[in-house]
Amino acid sequence: MKTLDKIPTGKIERASQLVKTGFKVGGNYVAYYGEKIVNPSLNRDKLNENNAEDIYDGLKNLKGSALKVAQMLSMDKSIMPQAYVDKFSLSQFSVPPLSAPLVRKTFKKYLGKYPEEIYDSFTPDAMNAASIGQVHKATKDGKNFAVKIQYPGVAESISSDLALVKPFATRMFNLKGKDSEKYFQEVENKLLEETDYILELKQSIEFSEWCKPIINLRFPEYYPELSSEKILTMEWIDGEHLSEFTAHNQNRKKGDKIGQTLWDFYMYQMHYLKQVHADPHPGNFLIDENDTLIAIDFGCIKQVPEEFYVPYFELANPKIINNPDLFNEKLYELEILRLDDSKEEIKYFTKIFHDLLSLFTKPFHGEFFDFSDDDFFGKIAQMGEEFSKDTQLRKMNGNRGSKHFLYINRTFFGLYNLLHDLKARIDTKSFEKYIS
């Protein structure tokens, strides 16, 4: 794979790259509609493939928050066309890496030495490269290390990247008024945290200790003395990325075992720690030769405040969902309904969220749930498609819900999709034994 000697970091440079990408996508639409005149039966598959490729090609050299957005979108398989999911999922662990000279320069700047002065051996080529950093393999004193190096300029470009996409996001989600700023600020804060490797080191060590009792779960050992704000060193563990494992696994018992571990890991965090690994994509999990789940990235941790946690999980209870007064009360607590809503808006959003939550919370309605159920995921996809075509929704004020929904919902969407890939059958109450 071609390596990068430079990453655009200036606002004008990055904006120019995005504009070029926009022109390519526009050209794809012109070609599509021109061809459709000749062939009316033509579907959008080829258009989606071309757009996905051009958008991904434009983002992969920018790295940082621009590519992180693609990664986040790839997790939502129920709404995105498959061509986008396939292409954007590459951002999880397979993008053009930094060149060896740029890696050495980063080491010298943040650890005061070149990698060959620190380790007995160091692979000049990255083993994996994602949106914010890339991983190299190293050895020292007989131990194998995974060394994560952050791309230059990533943290500094986050604010300008978000400023570029804000006008489009505001129109796309029909956000109105100053209240919409809380959502952009939440995203910016979490992205900035992900670029702080000192914070990630602390979170990684803490979560490794807190979640140690969970069966079939493993964490790397971390090395503070070999880490800095832009370099993070941990134990190298051999294994497959979760997506690589699910691509060939035919053993339902293995899928159930790993899926149960994943579910227990997340429910323990959510219900006991009240803070959660909010980046559940396949690149953040490995499966070793013993079918043990290995969690390897704790850069994105979302705190779950009590005032959000309580009504959020009360809405997972069918008794509350199906009690109009209680349901309505929780919608106000979670800022889904607003005091300035019209009667029409109250009626409309109450129905939408009743339908949505009745479906999305099904895994919590019983003691067992089968995540291989295609009907469940098909209904989620159908609901997403209906929302995208709903002209009435576009007229409403889109400022709906607490800012905490952004990363908590992202966490559950990601978790559900990983469990679906594993075809896992889950004991939904199993995690409780770790809390008691």
Buried (B, 14 or more C-beta within 10 A) or exposed (E): EEBBEEBBBEBEBBBEBBEEBEEBBEEBEEEBEEEBEEEEEBEEEBBBBBBBBBBBBBBBBBBBBBBBBBBBBBBBBBBBBEBBBBBBBBBBBBBBBBBBEBBBBBBEEBBEEBBEEBBEEBBEBBBBBBBBBBBBBBBBEEEEBBBBBBBBBBBEBBBBBBEBBBEEBBEEBBBEEEBBEEBBEBBBEBBBBBBBBEBBBBBBBBBBEBBEEBEBBBBBEBBEEBBBBBBBBBBBBEBBBBBBBBEEBEEBEBBBBBBBBBBBBBBBBBBBBBBBBBBBBBBBBBBBEEBBBBBBBBBBBBEBEEEBBEBBBBBBBBEBBEEEEBBBBBBBBBBBBBEEBEEEBBEBBBEBBBEBBBEBBBBBEEEEBBBBBEEBBEBBBEBBEEEEEEEEBEEBBBBBBBBBBBBBBBBBBBBBBBBBBBBBBBBBEBBBEBEE
